[in-house]
Amino acid sequence: MVAAVRDSSVDSSGVAAVSRDKRVKCDIHALDEDGMVLCNPRDREAAHRAEMEGIASPDRVRVTCRKCLTLLYKRDKTRRDR
């Protein structure tokens, strides 16, 4: 006889539990000139969600997202080289 292994992500009613983001601190994203998230410029919903949740900032000093910081650096470098 084989013992049934219970998946911890499924509750007693058989419904899968939704995993929540357990991070305490979220990254702050940069916004481009059009108000879109710099690291995901084609997703309007992401831009709206970032603004509503307070995880987007036009202030470069507050940005903590690595992708946004890299893109800001590249953008500023190309502007300086002109």
Gaussian input, Z-matrix of N, CA and C with variables (Angstrom, degrees):
# hf/3-21g

backbone

0 1
 N
 C     1     B1
 C     2     B2     1     A1
 N     3     B3     2     A2     1     D1
 C     4     B4     3     A3     2     D2
 C     5     B5     4     A4     3     D3
 N     6     B6     5     A5     4     D4
 C     7     B7     6     A6     5     D5
 C     8     B8     7     A7     6     D6
 N     9     B9     8     A8     7     D7
 C    10    B10     9     A9     8     D8
 C    11    B11    10    A10     9     D9
 N    12    B12    11    A11    10    D10
 C    13    B13    12    A12    11    D11
 C    14    B14    13    A13    12    D12
 N    15    B15    14    A14    13    D13
 C    16    B16    15    A15    14    D14
 C    17    B17    16    A16    15    D15
 N    18    B18    17    A17    16    D16
 C    19    B19    18    A18    17    D17
 C    20    B20    19    A19    18    D18
 N    21    B21    20    A20    19    D19
 C    22    B22    21    A21    20    D20
 C    23    B23    22    A22    21    D21
 N    24    B24    23    A23    22    D22
 C    25    B25    24    A24    23    D23
 C    26    B26    25    A25    24    D24
 N    27    B27    26    A26    25    D25
 C    28    B28    27    A27    26    D26
 C    29    B29    28    A28    27    D27
 N    30    B30    29    A29    28    D28
 C    31    B31    30    A30    29    D29
 C    32    B32    31    A31    30    D30
 N    33    B33    32    A32    31    D31
 C    34    B34    33    A33    32    D32
 C    35    B35    34    A34    33    D33
 N    36    B36    35    A35    34    D34
 C    37    B37    36    A36    35    D35
 C    38    B38    37    A37    36    D36
 N    39    B39    38    A38    37    D37
 C    40    B40    39    A39    38    D38
 C    41    B41    40    A40    39    D39
 N    42    B42    41    A41    40    D40
 C    43    B43    42    A42    41    D41
 C    44    B44    43    A43    42    D42
 N    45    B45    44    A44    43    D43
 C    46    B46    45    A45    44    D44
 C    47    B47    46    A46    45    D45
 N    48    B48    47    A47    46    D46
 C    49    B49    48    A48    47    D47
 C    50    B50    49    A49    48    D48
 N    51    B51    50    A50    49    D49
 C    52    B52    51    A51    50    D50
 C    53    B53    52    A52    51    D51
 N    54    B54    53    A53    52    D52
 C    55    B55    54    A54    53    D53
 C    56    B56    55    A55    54    D54
 N    57    B57    56    A56    55    D55
 C    58    B58    57    A57    56    D56
 C    59    B59    58    A58    57    D57
 N    60    B60    59    A59    58    D58
 C    61    B61    60    A60    59    D59
 C    62    B62    61    A61    60    D60
 N    63    B63    62    A62    61    D61
 C    64    B64    63    A63    62    D62
 C    65    B65    64    A64    63    D63
 N    66    B66    65    A65    64    D64
 C    67    B67    66    A66    65    D65
 C    68    B68    67    A67    66    D66
 N    69    B69    68    A68    67    D67
 C    70    B70    69    A69    68    D68
 C    71    B71    70    A70    69    D69
 N    72    B72    71    A71    70    D70
 C    73    B73    72    A72    71    D71
 C    74    B74    73    A73    72    D72
 N    75    B75    74    A74    73    D73
 C    76    B76    75    A75    74    D74
 C    77    B77    76    A76    75    D75
 N    78    B78    77    A77    76    D76
 C    79    B79    78    A78    77    D77
 C    80    B80    79    A79    78    D78
 N    81    B81    80    A80    79    D79
 C    82    B82    81    A81    80    D80
 C    83    B83    82    A82    81    D81
 N    84    B84    83    A83    82    D82
 C    85    B85    84    A84    83    D83
 C    86    B86    85    A85    84    D84
 N    87    B87    86    A86    85    D85
 C    88    B88    87    A87    86    D86
 C    89    B89    88    A88    87    D87
 N    90    B90    89    A89    88    D88
 C    91    B91    90    A90    89    D89
 C    92    B92    91    A91    90    D90
 N    93    B93    92    A92    91    D91
 C    94    B94    93    A93    92    D92
 C    95    B95    94    A94    93    D93
 N    96    B96    95    A95    94    D94
 C    97    B97    96    A96    95    D95
 C    98    B98    97    A97    96    D96
 N    99    B99    98    A98    97    D97
 C   100   B100    99    A99    98    D98
 C   101   B101   100   A100    99    D99
 N   102   B102   101   A101   100   D100
 C   103   B103   102   A102   101   D101
 C   104   B104   103   A103   102   D102
 N   105   B105   104   A104   103   D103
 C   106   B106   105   A105   104   D104
 C   107   B107   106   A106   105   D105
 N   108   B108   107   A107   106   D106
 C   109   B109   108   A108   107   D107
 C   110   B110   109   A109   108   D108
 N   111   B111   110   A110   109   D109
 C   112   B112   111   A111   110   D110
 C   113   B113   112   A112   111   D111
 N   114   B114   113   A113   112   D112
 C   115   B115   114   A114   113   D113
 C   116   B116   115   A115   114   D114
 N   117   B117   116   A116   115   D115
 C   118   B118   117   A117   116   D116
 C   119   B119   118   A118   117   D117
 N   120   B120   119   A119   118   D118
 C   121   B121   120   A120   119   D119
 C   122   B122   121   A121   120   D120
 N   123   B123   122   A122   121   D121
 C   124   B124   123   A123   122   D122
 C   125   B125   124   A124   123   D123
 N   126   B126   125   A125   124   D124
 C   127   B127   126   A126   125   D125
 C   128   B128   127   A127   126   D126
 N   129   B129   128   A128   127   D127
 C   130   B130   129   A129   128   D128
 C   131   B131   130   A130   129   D129
 N   132   B132   131   A131   130   D130
 C   133   B133   132   A132   131   D131
 C   134   B134   133   A133   132   D132
 N   135   B135   134   A134   133   D133
 C   136   B136   135   A135   134   D134
 C   137   B137   136   A136   135   D135
 N   138   B138   137   A137   136   D136
 C   139   B139   138   A138   137   D137
 C   140   B140   139   A139   138   D138
 N   141   B141   140   A140   139   D139
 C   142   B142   141   A141   140   D140
 C   143   B143   142   A142   141   D141
 N   144   B144   143   A143   142   D142
 C   145   B145   144   A144   143   D143
 C   146   B146   145   A145   144   D144
 N   147   B147   146   A146   145   D145
 C   148   B148   147   A147   146   D146
 C   149   B149   148   A148   147   D147
 N   150   B150   149   A149   148   D148
 C   151   B151   150   A150   149   D149
 C   152   B152   151   A151   150   D150
 N   153   B153   152   A152   151   D151
 C   154   B154   153   A153   152   D152
 C   155   B155   154   A154   153   D153
 N   156   B156   155   A155   154   D154
 C   157   B157   156   A156   155   D155
 C   158   B158   157   A157   156   D156
 N   159   B159   158   A158   157   D157
 C   160   B160   159   A159   158   D158
 C   161   B161   160   A160   159   D159
 N   162   B162   161   A161   160   D160
 C   163   B163   162   A162   161   D161
 C   164   B164   163   A163   162   D162
 N   165   B165   164   A164   163   D163
 C   166   B166   165   A165   164   D164
 C   167   B167   166   A166   165   D165
 N   168   B168   167   A167   166   D166
 C   169   B169   168   A168   167   D167
 C   170   B170   169   A169   168   D168
 N   171   B171   170   A170   169   D169
 C   172   B172   171   A171   170   D170
 C   173   B173   172   A172   171   D171
 N   174   B174   173   A173   172   D172
 C   175   B175   174   A174   173   D173
 C   176   B176   175   A175   174   D174
 N   177   B177   176   A176   175   D175
 C   178   B178   177   A177   176   D176
 C   179   B179   178   A178   177   D177
 N   180   B180   179   A179   178   D178
 C   181   B181   180   A180   179   D179
 C   182   B182   181   A181   180   D180
 N   183   B183   182   A182   181   D181
 C   184   B184   183   A183   182   D182
 C   185   B185   184   A184   183   D183
 N   186   B186   185   A185   184   D184
 C   187   B187   186   A186   185   D185
 C   188   B188   187   A187   186   D186
 N   189   B189   188   A188   187   D187
 C   190   B190   189   A189   188   D188
 C   191   B191   190   A190   189   D189
 N   192   B192   191   A191   190   D190
 C   193   B193   192   A192   191   D191
 C   194   B194   193   A193   192   D192
 N   195   B195   194   A194   193   D193
 C   196   B196   195   A195   194   D194
 C   197   B197   196   A196   195   D195
 N   198   B198   197   A197   196   D196
 C   199   B199   198   A198   197   D197
 C   200   B200   199   A199   198   D198
 N   201   B201   200   A200   199   D199
 C   202   B202   201   A201   200   D200
 C   203   B203   202   A202   201   D201
 N   204   B204   203   A203   202   D202
 C   205   B205   204   A204   203   D203
 C   206   B206   205   A205   204   D204
 N   207   B207   206   A206   205   D205
 C   208   B208   207   A207   206   D206
 C   209   B209   208   A208   207   D207
 N   210   B210   209   A209   208   D208
 C   211   B211   210   A210   209   D209
 C   212   B212   211   A211   210   D210
 N   213   B213   212   A212   211   D211
 C   214   B214   213   A213   212   D212
 C   215   B215   214   A214   213   D213
 N   216   B216   215   A215   214   D214
 C   217   B217   216   A216   215   D215
 C   218   B218   217   A217   216   D216
 N   219   B219   218   A218   217   D217
 C   220   B220   219   A219   218   D218
 C   221   B221   220   A220   219   D219
 N   222   B222   221   A221   220   D220
 C   223   B223   222   A222   221   D221
 C   224   B224   223   A223   222   D222
 N   225   B225   224   A224   223   D223
 C   226   B226   225   A225   224   D224
 C   227   B227   226   A226   225   D225
 N   228   B228   227   A227   226   D226
 C   229   B229   228   A228   227   D227
 C   230   B230   229   A229   228   D228
 N   231   B231   230   A230   229   D229
 C   232   B232   231   A231   230   D230
 C   233   B233   232   A232   231   D231
 N   234   B234   233   A233   232   D232
 C   235   B235   234   A234   233   D233
 C   236   B236   235   A235   234   D234
 N   237   B237   236   A236   235   D235
 C   238   B238   237   A237   236   D236
 C   239   B239   238   A238   237   D237
 N   240   B240   239   A239   238   D238
 C   241   B241   240   A240   239   D239
 C   242   B242   241   A241   240   D240
 N   243   B243   242   A242   241   D241
 C   244   B244   243   A243   242   D242
 C   245   B245   244   A244   243   D243

   B1=1.4388
   B2=1.5231
   B3=1.3358
   B4=1.4602
   B5=1.5170
   B6=1.3149
   B7=1.4625
   B8=1.5193
   B9=1.3036
   B10=1.4651
   B11=1.5221
   B12=1.3017
   B13=1.4629
   B14=1.5111
   B15=1.2933
   B16=1.4581
   B17=1.5132
   B18=1.3198
   B19=1.4672
   B20=1.5233
   B21=1.3222
   B22=1.4616
   B23=1.5226
   B24=1.3317
   B25=1.4629
   B26=1.5306
   B27=1.3382
   B28=1.4517
   B29=1.5272
   B30=1.3451
   B31=1.4728
   B32=1.5288
   B33=1.3187
   B34=1.4666
   B35=1.5295
   B36=1.3304
   B37=1.4636
   B38=1.5203
   B39=1.3211
   B40=1.4624
   B41=1.5175
   B42=1.3201
   B43=1.4550
   B44=1.5328
   B45=1.3035
   B46=1.4676
   B47=1.5220
   B48=1.3091
   B49=1.4630
   B50=1.5203
   B51=1.3131
   B52=1.4581
   B53=1.5202
   B54=1.3145
   B55=1.4612
   B56=1.5269
   B57=1.2745
   B58=1.4596
   B59=1.5094
   B60=1.3151
   B61=1.4571
   B62=1.5192
   B63=1.3158
   B64=1.4589
   B65=1.5273
   B66=1.3274
   B67=1.4596
   B68=1.5186
   B69=1.3032
   B70=1.4612
   B71=1.5180
   B72=1.3079
   B73=1.4602
   B74=1.5289
   B75=1.3179
   B76=1.4624
   B77=1.5234
   B78=1.3315
   B79=1.4597
   B80=1.5214
   B81=1.3083
   B82=1.4637
   B83=1.5225
   B84=1.3312
   B85=1.4585
   B86=1.5251
   B87=1.3111
   B88=1.4645
   B89=1.5261
   B90=1.3145
   B91=1.4632
   B92=1.5196
   B93=1.3301
   B94=1.4620
   B95=1.5300
   B96=1.3234
   B97=1.4689
   B98=1.5249
   B99=1.3472
   B100=1.4603
   B101=1.5253
   B102=1.3338
   B103=1.4542
   B104=1.5147
   B105=1.3290
   B106=1.4593
   B107=1.5244
   B108=1.3389
   B109=1.4598
   B110=1.5278
   B111=1.3143
   B112=1.4620
   B113=1.5209
   B114=1.3263
   B115=1.4598
   B116=1.5250
   B117=1.3320
   B118=1.4597
   B119=1.5317
   B120=1.3283
   B121=1.4626
   B122=1.5273
   B123=1.3239
   B124=1.4602
   B125=1.5160
   B126=1.3120
   B127=1.4589
   B128=1.5288
   B129=1.3274
   B130=1.4717
   B131=1.5222
   B132=1.3249
   B133=1.4651
   B134=1.5258
   B135=1.3332
   B136=1.4710
   B137=1.5227
   B138=1.3082
   B139=1.4650
   B140=1.5260
   B141=1.3237
   B142=1.4609
   B143=1.5322
   B144=1.3238
   B145=1.4592
   B146=1.5296
   B147=1.3230
   B148=1.4681
   B149=1.5271
   B150=1.3197
   B151=1.4690
   B152=1.5343
   B153=1.3328
   B154=1.4671
   B155=1.5291
   B156=1.3205
   B157=1.4644
   B158=1.5266
   B159=1.3275
   B160=1.4587
   B161=1.5150
   B162=1.3380
   B163=1.4649
   B164=1.5237
   B165=1.3261
   B166=1.4593
   B167=1.5167
   B168=1.3185
   B169=1.4521
   B170=1.5236
   B171=1.3302
   B172=1.4629
   B173=1.5330
   B174=1.3391
   B175=1.4576
   B176=1.5295
   B177=1.3125
   B178=1.4599
   B179=1.5343
   B180=1.3066
   B181=1.4652
   B182=1.5339
   B183=1.3238
   B184=1.4688
   B185=1.5159
   B186=1.3403
   B187=1.4701
   B188=1.5222
   B189=1.3646
   B190=1.4613
   B191=1.5257
   B192=1.3204
   B193=1.4640
   B194=1.5306
   B195=1.3308
   B196=1.4718
   B197=1.5230
   B198=1.3460
   B199=1.4698
   B200=1.5283
   B201=1.3207
   B202=1.4649
   B203=1.5281
   B204=1.3349
   B205=1.4639
   B206=1.5289
   B207=1.3364
   B208=1.4635
   B209=1.5231
   B210=1.3283
   B211=1.4669
   B212=1.5248
   B213=1.3333
   B214=1.4651
   B215=1.5235
   B216=1.3239
   B217=1.4585
   B218=1.5317
   B219=1.3495
   B220=1.4708
   B221=1.5191
   B222=1.3368
   B223=1.4653
   B224=1.5265
   B225=1.3331
   B226=1.4632
   B227=1.5236
   B228=1.3164
   B229=1.4629
   B230=1.5302
   B231=1.3338
   B232=1.4684
   B233=1.5282
   B234=1.3283
   B235=1.4603
   B236=1.5204
   B237=1.3324
   B238=1.4670
   B239=1.5212
   B240=1.3304
   B241=1.4615
   B242=1.5233
   B243=1.2963
   B244=1.4711
   B245=1.4745
   A1=108.67
   A2=116.34
   A3=122.41
   A4=108.94
   A5=116.28
   A6=120.88
   A7=109.35
   A8=116.41
   A9=120.98
   A10=109.45
   A11=115.29
   A12=120.94
   A13=107.39
   A14=115.25
   A15=120.20
   A16=110.12
   A17=116.42
   A18=122.31
   A19=108.09
   A20=117.32
   A21=121.06
   A22=113.16
   A23=117.80
   A24=119.71
   A25=112.09
   A26=117.46
   A27=121.78
   A28=108.11
   A29=116.49
   A30=118.67
   A31=111.07
   A32=117.50
   A33=122.22
   A34=113.02
   A35=117.98
   A36=120.14
   A37=112.23
   A38=117.09
   A39=120.77
   A40=113.97
   A41=117.55
   A42=122.13
   A43=109.00
   A44=115.89
   A45=120.19
   A46=110.14
   A47=115.94
   A48=121.29
   A49=109.66
   A50=116.14
   A51=121.60
   A52=108.06
   A53=115.40
   A54=117.78
   A55=108.87
   A56=116.02
   A57=122.62
   A58=109.21
   A59=115.86
   A60=121.08
   A61=107.35
   A62=116.88
   A63=120.78
   A64=112.97
   A65=116.35
   A66=118.58
   A67=110.12
   A68=115.74
   A69=120.71
   A70=109.93
   A71=116.64
   A72=121.52
   A73=109.63
   A74=116.55
   A75=121.15
   A76=109.60
   A77=115.58
   A78=119.75
   A79=109.94
   A80=115.88
   A81=121.84
   A82=106.27
   A83=116.50
   A84=122.42
   A85=111.47
   A86=115.80
   A87=121.99
   A88=109.21
   A89=115.71
   A90=121.65
   A91=109.17
   A92=115.84
   A93=119.03
   A94=109.60
   A95=116.35
   A96=121.44
   A97=112.59
   A98=116.79
   A99=121.78
   A100=112.87
   A101=117.32
   A102=121.12
   A103=113.84
   A104=117.16
   A105=121.64
   A106=109.49
   A107=116.24
   A108=121.05
   A109=107.55
   A110=116.73
   A111=121.92
   A112=112.91
   A113=118.45
   A114=120.27
   A115=112.74
   A116=118.23
   A117=122.52
   A118=108.62
   A119=117.88
   A120=120.66
   A121=115.93
   A122=119.20
   A123=119.94
   A124=114.33
   A125=117.12
   A126=120.93
   A127=110.61
   A128=115.94
   A129=120.56
   A130=111.67
   A131=116.47
   A132=119.82
   A133=110.52
   A134=117.17
   A135=120.66
   A136=110.58
   A137=117.05
   A138=121.18
   A139=110.38
   A140=116.07
   A141=120.34
   A142=110.50
   A143=116.25
   A144=121.30
   A145=110.96
   A146=116.66
   A147=120.92
   A148=111.24
   A149=116.23
   A150=119.52
   A151=111.73
   A152=116.81
   A153=120.94
   A154=111.48
   A155=117.25
   A156=121.04
   A157=112.15
   A158=116.37
   A159=120.01
   A160=113.99
   A161=116.63
   A162=119.48
   A163=111.72
   A164=116.08
   A165=121.55
   A166=108.32
   A167=115.92
   A168=119.66
   A169=110.54
   A170=116.92
   A171=118.93
   A172=111.39
   A173=116.47
   A174=122.65
   A175=110.09
   A176=117.19
   A177=122.72
   A178=112.80
   A179=117.38
   A180=121.75
   A181=111.53
   A182=118.07
   A183=121.94
   A184=113.70
   A185=119.20
   A186=122.94
   A187=110.49
   A188=115.87
   A189=121.28
   A190=112.87
   A191=118.84
   A192=122.51
   A193=109.29
   A194=116.60
   A195=120.38
   A196=112.77
   A197=116.50
   A198=119.49
   A199=110.88
   A200=116.47
   A201=120.43
   A202=110.81
   A203=117.01
   A204=120.38
   A205=111.60
   A206=116.50
   A207=120.76
   A208=110.74
   A209=116.39
   A210=120.65
   A211=111.60
   A212=117.80
   A213=120.55
   A214=110.71
   A215=116.83
   A216=121.59
   A217=110.86
   A218=116.32
   A219=120.11
   A220=111.31
   A221=116.45
   A222=120.56
   A223=110.63
   A224=116.69
   A225=120.51
   A226=111.52
   A227=116.77
   A228=120.82
   A229=110.85
   A230=117.66
   A231=120.03
   A232=110.33
   A233=117.79
   A234=120.97
   A235=111.08
   A236=116.97
   A237=120.81
   A238=112.27
   A239=116.63
   A240=121.04
   A241=112.90
   A242=118.05
   A243=120.53
   A244=112.87
   D1=134.14
   D2=-178.45
   D3=-102.19
   D4=129.72
   D5=178.42
   D6=-75.46
   D7=137.53
   D8=179.30
   D9=-73.71
   D10=132.06
   D11=176.91
   D12=-94.50
   D13=125.02
   D14=-177.34
   D15=-92.58
   D16=127.88
   D17=177.52
   D18=-77.89
   D19=126.07
   D20=-177.58
   D21=-69.27
   D22=-13.89
   D23=-179.85
   D24=-89.61
   D25=2.02
   D26=179.07
   D27=-118.58
   D28=129.34
   D29=-179.15
   D30=-83.99
   D31=-176.93
   D32=-173.81
   D33=-64.72
   D34=-23.70
   D35=179.33
   D36=-86.06
   D37=-1.43
   D38=178.48
   D39=89.61
   D40=4.71
   D41=-179.09
   D42=-90.30
   D43=131.71
   D44=179.46
   D45=-69.52
   D46=134.55
   D47=178.85
   D48=-80.14
   D49=142.39
   D50=178.69
   D51=-86.02
   D52=125.40
   D53=179.03
   D54=-79.17
   D55=136.00
   D56=179.47
   D57=-101.28
   D58=152.04
   D59=174.92
   D60=-73.73
   D61=116.61
   D62=-174.81
   D63=-97.27
   D64=9.86
   D65=178.26
   D66=-68.87
   D67=139.81
   D68=179.45
   D69=-79.39
   D70=-40.27
   D71=-175.13
   D72=-117.93
   D73=123.71
   D74=177.69
   D75=-92.53
   D76=154.51
   D77=175.23
   D78=-68.25
   D79=145.93
   D80=173.95
   D81=-97.59
   D82=126.53
   D83=-176.53
   D84=-98.04
   D85=154.44
   D86=176.62
   D87=-89.63
   D88=149.58
   D89=175.65
   D90=-107.58
   D91=141.75
   D92=177.01
   D93=-86.49
   D94=-173.00
   D95=-176.97
   D96=-62.97
   D97=-25.60
   D98=-178.74
   D99=-91.70
   D100=2.44
   D101=-179.19
   D102=83.01
   D103=13.01
   D104=179.60
   D105=-94.81
   D106=152.22
   D107=177.45
   D108=-65.45
   D109=128.43
   D110=-173.00
   D111=-61.23
   D112=-39.35
   D113=-177.02
   D114=-82.85
   D115=-3.54
   D116=179.05
   D117=-148.14
   D118=66.61
   D119=-168.80
   D120=-71.17
   D121=-15.63
   D122=-177.18
   D123=-93.60
   D124=-6.84
   D125=-176.06
   D126=-101.36
   D127=99.15
   D128=-179.06
   D129=-66.71
   D130=-34.05
   D131=179.51
   D132=-65.06
   D133=-38.54
   D134=178.04
   D135=-64.05
   D136=-39.18
   D137=178.74
   D138=-64.44
   D139=-44.67
   D140=179.83
   D141=-64.46
   D142=-45.72
   D143=-179.85
   D144=-62.16
   D145=-41.24
   D146=179.81
   D147=-63.38
   D148=-41.13
   D149=178.48
   D150=-68.42
   D151=-42.78
   D152=-178.07
   D153=-67.65
   D154=-35.33
   D155=-178.30
   D156=-88.09
   D157=-2.71
   D158=177.50
   D159=73.59
   D160=27.51
   D161=-179.87
   D162=-110.97
   D163=22.62
   D164=174.88
   D165=-132.42
   D166=145.54
   D167=-177.99
   D168=-147.56
   D169=137.37
   D170=172.92
   D171=-77.38
   D172=-10.58
   D173=-179.31
   D174=-83.46
   D175=113.24
   D176=-175.92
   D177=-60.20
   D178=-31.75
   D179=-177.39
   D180=-65.76
   D181=-31.65
   D182=-177.68
   D183=-81.83
   D184=-12.88
   D185=-174.60
   D186=-68.67
   D187=131.07
   D188=178.46
   D189=-122.31
   D190=-10.07
   D191=-179.89
   D192=-68.72
   D193=125.94
   D194=-177.48
   D195=-61.62
   D196=-42.45
   D197=-179.76
   D198=-64.06
   D199=-42.19
   D200=179.09
   D201=-64.67
   D202=-43.22
   D203=179.22
   D204=-61.77
   D205=-41.88
   D206=178.33
   D207=-62.71
   D208=-44.39
   D209=179.75
   D210=-67.18
   D211=-37.37
   D212=175.94
   D213=-63.28
   D214=-42.99
   D215=179.18
   D216=-61.58
   D217=-46.96
   D218=179.50
   D219=-62.87
   D220=-41.83
   D221=-179.04
   D222=-64.28
   D223=-43.91
   D224=179.54
   D225=-66.62
   D226=-36.89
   D227=-179.83
   D228=-65.89
   D229=-41.82
   D230=178.99
   D231=-67.37
   D232=-34.62
   D233=178.40
   D234=-67.52
   D235=-38.41
   D236=178.94
   D237=-69.50
   D238=-32.83
   D239=-177.35
   D240=-75.38
   D241=-13.64
   D242=-178.88
   D243=-72.19

